[in-house]
Amino acid sequence: MTPDELRARTKSFALRVVKLYRSLPRSADAQVMGKQLLRCGTSVAANYRASCRARSRAEFAARIGIVAEEADESGFWLEMLAEAEIVRLALLKELLQESKELTAIFTATQRSVRKRG
């Protein structure tokens, strides 16, 4: 996958998270979890863009590590929304799958960059 394709994919993920957040109930628990998801889900795209502008391999590896962490955290909050019965799991499956795939992509990228030293 090219950097431009990943840029579009992470942006799409962020937009889907924003739309999910907007649809959440106004209860305190839903809003707290939703805001956490909103922060990390949009951070995936923002930090990936920043990683593309890294000035060194070490900076790129560090930033990609942040992207992987934020994608993984997004998955956590999606799971929490489902397990707390705020949103039906069926409605979150695609977004949850995307968070897992993005986590895997960026974790593998970080490992590859660090191996090349």
N, C-alpha and C positions, 0 to 999 in steps of 0.2 A: 504494500500500500504506500502510495506516495505521500510526502508531507502535506500536499494540498488536499488530498483525499482525507487524510487524518484530521486536518484542520476543519474541513466541512463536517466530518463525522462527529467530532467533539462539539462543534457548534450546534449541530442538530440535537445531540444529547442534551446540551444545556437548554436549548429552547423547549425540548420535551419536558424537562424538569420544571421549567418556569410554568408551563401550561398545567402540569400536574399540581404544582403549588397553588395556582389560582383556583383550582377545582376543589381543594381540600375544605372540609368543614371548618367553621370558625371556632371550634372548641379549642381550649388552651393546649391540650396535648397534641392535637393535630397541627396547630400552628407552630409549636415549639419544634416538633420533629420536621415539619415542612420547611421551616426556616433553616434548619441544619442541612437538610437535603438541598435546598436552594443555594446555600453558600458553597457546599462542596461540589454540587453538580455543575454550577456555572464556573467554578474554579478549574475544573478539568479543561474546559476550552481556553480559558484565559491563560492558564499556566502552560498549556501546550503551545499556544502562540508565542509566549515568552521563551519557551525552550528553543523554538525555531530561530530565535535571534541570539542564542547563546554565543559568547565570544570565545569559548574554549570547550574542549571535550569534557573537562571536569564540570564546568558550569552546566553543560547540556545534560550530563548524567544526573546532576543534583536536581535540576528542574524536572526532568522526566520522572525522577523518583517521587517528586511532589505530585505530579500528574497521576501516577499509579496509586499513591496514597489517597488522593481525592476521589478517584474512580472507585476504589475499594470502599471508602467511607460512604459514598453515594449508595452503593449496594447495601451497606448496613442500614441506612435510614430507610431505604425502600423496603427491606425486610421488616424493619420495625413498624412501618405503616401497615404492612399486611398482618403481621403477628398481633398487633394491637387492635386489629379489626377496624381500622380507620378506612382503609381502602381494600377492596377485594383483590386477592392475589392475582386473579385472572386479568385484572386491569393493569397490573404492574409487571407481568411476566416479560414482556418485550423490553421494557426499560431496565428491568433487573438483569436480563440476559446481556443487554448492551453494556451495562456497568461491569459485568464479569468479563466480557470480551475486551473492553478497553483496559481493564486492570491487567489482564493477561498480556495484551500487546505492549503496554508501557513497562510492565515488569520485565518482560523479555528484552525490550529495547534497552532498558537500564543495564541489565546483566551483560548484554552484548557490548555495549559501549565501555563498561568497566573492564571486561576481559581484554579488549583491544588496547586498554591502558592509555 
